[in-house]
Amino acid sequence: MSDLHAVPQPRARRPRPKVVTLTERAAERVREIMDKAEKPYAGLRVGVKNGGCAGQEYVLEYAETADPLDEVVEDKGVRILIEPKAVLFLLGTEIDYETTRLAAKFVFRNPNETDACGCGESVTIQPAKLDS
């Protein structure tokens, strides 16, 4: 006989993947930059803005405080704050730091990118499709 007064238990939530991850090189470079900053910051803010010939550009900046709606990612000793409107555009992105003979820069490996301009400064990104 079933218990009609049984309280349903909430389902266990599956672990959420990190929106972005850092390579060791990128994490090391961010820690170096943050350690040399003129004041302490809450983390590195990562976002996407409209601009460039392909339509969108990645944005990296110091974050003085975490906004209440920011997605907070802790990876390899770095705190990353992601703007809410950028989460679906950045889902699954790996941030690397590359040094060549002519340049040193952060590089985004984003599975949601569908195009990039020739100069490499802007991209076209489609929001990630979420599984139900």
C-alpha positions as CSV (number, residue, x, y, z in Angstrom):
1,M,0.0,0.0,0.0
2,S,1.5,3.4,-1.0
3,D,1.9,6.3,1.4
4,L,-0.4,9.1,0.2
5,H,1.3,11.5,2.5
6,A,4.9,11.0,1.3
7,V,6.7,14.2,0.5
8,P,8.4,14.1,-2.9
9,Q,12.2,14.6,-2.6
10,P,13.8,17.1,-4.9
11,R,15.8,15.6,-7.7
12,A,19.6,15.9,-7.3
13,R,20.9,18.6,-9.6
14,R,23.4,17.5,-12.1
15,P,26.7,19.4,-11.9
16,R,26.8,22.5,-14.1
17,P,29.7,22.8,-16.5
18,K,31.9,25.9,-16.1
19,V,30.9,28.5,-18.7
20,V,34.6,29.2,-19.4
21,T,37.8,27.5,-18.5
22,L,41.4,28.8,-18.5
23,T,44.5,27.0,-19.8
24,E,47.5,27.0,-17.4
25,R,49.1,29.8,-19.5
26,A,46.1,32.0,-19.3
27,A,45.6,31.5,-15.6
28,E,49.2,32.2,-14.9
29,R,49.0,35.5,-17.0
30,V,45.8,36.6,-15.3
31,R,47.3,36.0,-11.9
32,E,50.4,38.0,-12.9
33,I,48.3,40.9,-14.1
34,M,46.0,40.9,-11.1
35,D,49.0,40.7,-8.7
36,K,50.5,43.9,-10.4
37,A,47.2,45.8,-10.4
38,E,47.1,49.1,-8.5
39,K,44.4,47.8,-6.2
40,P,42.7,44.5,-5.4
41,Y,39.9,43.5,-7.7
42,A,37.0,41.0,-7.3
43,G,38.1,39.2,-10.4
44,L,38.4,39.3,-14.2
45,R,35.2,40.2,-16.0
46,V,34.6,38.5,-19.3
47,G,31.9,39.5,-21.7
48,V,30.9,40.0,-25.3
49,K,30.0,43.3,-27.0
50,N,28.8,44.3,-30.4
51,G,31.5,45.6,-32.6
52,G,34.1,44.9,-35.2
53,C,33.6,43.8,-38.8
54,A,32.3,40.3,-37.8
55,G,29.8,41.7,-35.3
56,Q,31.0,40.9,-31.8
57,E,34.2,41.3,-29.7
58,Y,35.3,39.6,-26.5
59,V,35.8,41.9,-23.5
60,L,38.3,41.4,-20.6
61,E,38.5,43.9,-17.8
62,Y,39.2,44.3,-14.1
63,A,36.0,43.8,-12.0
64,E,36.0,46.0,-8.8
65,T,32.9,44.1,-7.5
66,A,30.8,41.1,-8.6
67,D,27.4,42.1,-9.8
68,P,24.6,40.0,-8.3
69,L,23.7,38.4,-11.6
70,D,27.2,37.6,-12.7
71,E,28.1,33.9,-13.3
72,V,31.1,33.3,-11.1
73,V,33.7,30.7,-12.3
74,E,36.7,29.8,-10.2
75,D,39.4,28.1,-12.3
76,K,43.1,27.5,-11.5
77,G,43.2,30.1,-8.8
78,V,41.5,32.8,-11.0
79,R,38.0,34.2,-10.3
80,I,36.1,35.0,-13.5
81,L,32.9,37.0,-13.5
82,I,30.8,36.6,-16.6
83,E,28.2,39.1,-17.6
84,P,24.7,37.5,-17.6
85,K,24.0,38.5,-21.2
86,A,27.3,36.8,-22.3
87,V,26.8,33.4,-20.7
88,L,25.1,31.6,-23.6
89,F,27.6,33.1,-26.1
90,L,30.6,31.9,-24.0
91,L,29.3,28.4,-22.9
92,G,32.1,25.9,-23.4
93,T,34.8,28.5,-24.2
94,E,38.5,27.9,-23.3
95,I,40.6,31.0,-22.8
96,D,44.3,30.6,-23.6
97,Y,47.3,33.0,-23.6
98,E,49.6,32.8,-26.6
99,T,52.9,34.5,-27.2
100,T,54.4,34.7,-30.7
101,R,57.4,36.7,-32.0
102,L,55.1,39.6,-32.8
103,A,52.3,39.5,-30.2
104,A,51.1,38.2,-26.9
105,K,47.3,38.0,-26.4
106,F,44.4,36.1,-24.8
107,V,42.8,33.7,-27.3
108,F,39.2,32.4,-27.0
109,R,38.5,28.9,-28.3
110,N,34.7,29.1,-28.5
111,P,32.6,26.3,-29.9
112,N,29.8,28.8,-30.5
113,E,31.8,30.9,-32.9
114,T,30.5,30.7,-36.5
115,D,32.8,33.2,-38.2
116,A,35.7,35.6,-37.5
117,C,37.1,38.6,-39.3
118,G,40.5,38.4,-41.1
119,C,42.3,40.5,-38.5
120,G,41.2,38.3,-35.7
121,E,39.7,41.1,-33.6
122,S,36.0,40.3,-33.9
123,V,33.8,37.2,-34.3
124,T,30.3,36.0,-34.9
125,I,28.9,34.0,-32.1
126,Q,25.6,32.1,-31.9
127,P,24.1,31.5,-28.4
128,A,24.6,27.9,-27.2
129,K,21.7,25.6,-27.6
130,L,20.8,24.2,-24.2
131,D,19.7,20.6,-23.8
132,S,16.4,20.1,-22.0
